[in-house]
Amino acid sequence: MKLSVIIPAHNEEGCIESTLRALVRELRTNSIPFEILAVNDNSNDETGAILEHLSLEIPELRPIKNPPPNGFGFAVRQGLKHFSGDAVAIYMADASDTPEDLVRFYREMKLCQVDCVFGSRWEKQSKVVDYPWFKLILNRIVNHLIQILFGIRYNDVTNAFKLYSRRTIKGVEPILSPHFNLTVELPLKAIVRGFSYSVLSNSWINRKTGESKLKIKEMGSRYLFIILYCFIEKWLSRGDYRTKSSVKTPKESLPFSR
C-alpha cells in the first residue's frame, strides 16, 4: 500500500526541512512505499526554494505550488488533486505531528482494513506539549458539541492529523473548505457517508519556529458553517450520499484502537 503525505506549507522556512527529513527517515526505516506532496501555499519567504532544493536530494518529494489565494484548505485540496497513493495523510509542516504516529496510522489501516484512521490528542496515551490554554478550552467545547450533534464517540474531530483511503477522498467530494475548517469537513463527511474508521491516540507538539496559521477570530463562522452543512446532510439527506459498499462494523461502535 503506497502512502501519500500532503504537507501544506505557508512561510515555513524555519522548520520545513527538518520536518521533511525526519519524516523521510522514519518512512524509509519502516520500508513504507511513499510520496510526499509538499504544497507551497503562496509563501513569501524561502519555503519554495527549500522545497525545490530538497526535491533534488529526496526523490519521493514532490513540491507543488498552490495558486492564489492561499489557505490551508486550498493547499490541501491542491495536494489531493495530485496524490497517487492508496492512502493519503494530512501532515503539518511545523512538526506538531510525529513520523512515528504516521507509521502507526499506516499499519492500523493495513491491519484493520478501515477507510480512515483518525488521531486523538486527548486519549491517555496521547502526548500534548505546550497547547495554548485558550485554544484548548475552545477545542474541547467545539469537539464536545460535535460529539453531541453527530452522536459519535470520537473526541478530536478538529485534529488535522488523519489518514484516508483513496476511495474515501473520492467519496467525500465535493470538498468545500478553503481554510482550516477542512480538518472538520473531511472526517465528518467520511463518518456521515458511511466510511469505516479507527481512532488512535497521537502526539501534538507546539511549533518551535514561525507562527500559527490558524486565526481563531477568522475561523469561528467557517467552522460553524461546515459543521451545520454536515449536520444537515446527516439528518436530511436520507442517506443519499452514503457509500454503497458494505461496511462490516458500524463506525459509531468501532472501539478506539490504541
C-alpha positions, -999 to 999 in steps of 0.1 A, spaced: 0 0 0 15 33 -12 13 62 12 9 98 1 16 126 26 3 161 19 21 189 38 7 224 33 34 249 39 30 287 41 61 306 53 77 276 70 113 282 61 124 277 97 111 242 100 101 226 67 135 210 60 138 193 95 102 182 93 107 166 59 140 149 68 126 134 99 95 121 80 115 106 52 139 89 75 111 72 95 91 61 65 123 47 48 133 29 80 99 12 81 101 2 44 68 21 36 64 30 -1 56 67 -1 55 101 -17 54 135 -1 35 163 -17 47 195 -1 24 223 -12 39 257 -12 10 278 -2 20 312 -17 49 316 7 68 349 6 99 335 24 124 308 13 99 279 17 96 273 -20 133 274 -27 140 250 2 114 225 -12 129 227 -47 164 221 -34 153 192 -12 134 175 -41 168 171 -59 180 151 -30 148 133 -20 132 115 -50 99 109 -30 94 146 -25 71 164 -50 69 202 -45 36 216 -56 26 253 -59 -8 263 -47 -21 292 -69 -36 322 -51 -55 327 -29 -36 310 -1 -53 290 26 -48 257 44 -79 241 28 -69 253 -7 -34 239 -2 -46 205 9 -72 204 -19 -44 211 -44 -24 182 -30 -55 159 -32 -56 166 -69 -22 151 -74 -16 123 -49 -10 88 -64 -11 67 -33 -36 42 -20 -40 63 12 -33 99 19 -23 116 52 -25 153 61 7 162 80 16 196 95 48 214 83 56 227 117 64 192 131 35 193 155 28 157 142 53 129 146 66 105 120 62 76 144 25 83 147 21 83 109 37 48 108 12 36 134 -17 50 114 -5 33 82 -1 0 99 -36 3 115 -52 9 81 -35 -21 66 -42 -44 95 -78 -34 102 -88 -27 66 -106 5 76 -112 35 53 -98 61 77 -76 64 107 -83 94 129 -60 108 155 -70 119 190 -48 141 212 -70 135 242 -65 99 250 -45 86 280 -17 75 256 -15 109 239 13 134 245 5 171 241 32 197 246 26 234 251 -10 235 238 -23 271 243 -48 271 271 -74 293 253 -73 272 222 -76 241 245 -108 254 260 -123 262 226 -111 228 212 -129 208 239 -161 229 237 -163 225 199 -155 188 199 -180 181 226 -206 199 206 -198 179 175 -200 146 195 -235 155 207 -247 167 173 -235 137 154 -239 111 181 -203 99 179 -176 89 204 -147 104 185 -135 133 206 -110 152 183 -127 159 150 -108 192 147 -74 174 147 -58 178 113 -37 146 116 -57 119 98 -52 91 72 -78 85 44 -80 58 18 -82 69 -18 -119 58 -20 -127 79 10 -113 110 -6 -133 103 -37 -164 96 -16 -164 129 3 -163 151 -28 -171 179 -34 -147 194 -8 -157 229 0 -135 243 28 -108 268 18 -92 271 53 -87 251 85 -124 241 85 -113 214 60 -100 195 91 -136 192 102 -152 187 68 -133 156 57 -139 134 88 -175 145 93 -183 137 57 -165 104 60 -185 95 91 -218 107 77 -213 89 44 -206 56 60 -169 51 57 -152 29 84 -126 43 107 -103 36 137 -92 61 163 -56 61 176 -40 83 201 -15 107 187 10 133 200 10 170 194 39 194 199 36 231 196 57 247 169 92 260 178 96 283 149 73 306 128 37 314 138 5 295 138 -16 300 106 -49 293 125 -66 326 133 -94 318 157 -113 350 152 -114 344 114 -123 307 117 -154 307 140 -181 312 114 -163 290 89 -162 261 113 -198 266 122 -208 266 85 -192 233 77 -205 217 109 -240 227 101 -235 217 64 -225 181 75 -252 181 102 -279 189 76 -266 162 53 -267 136 82 -303 143 92 -320 155 60 -302 137 31 -319 103 39 -286 86 33 -284 96 -4 -247 102 -2 -237 72 19 -212 48 4 -228 19 -13 -202 -7 -3 -209 -28 27 -191 -19 60 -187 -48 84 -187 -27 115 -208 4 121 -185 34 125 -201 47 157 -195 14 175 -159 8 165 -137 6 196 -109 32 200 -77 15 190 -46 24 209 
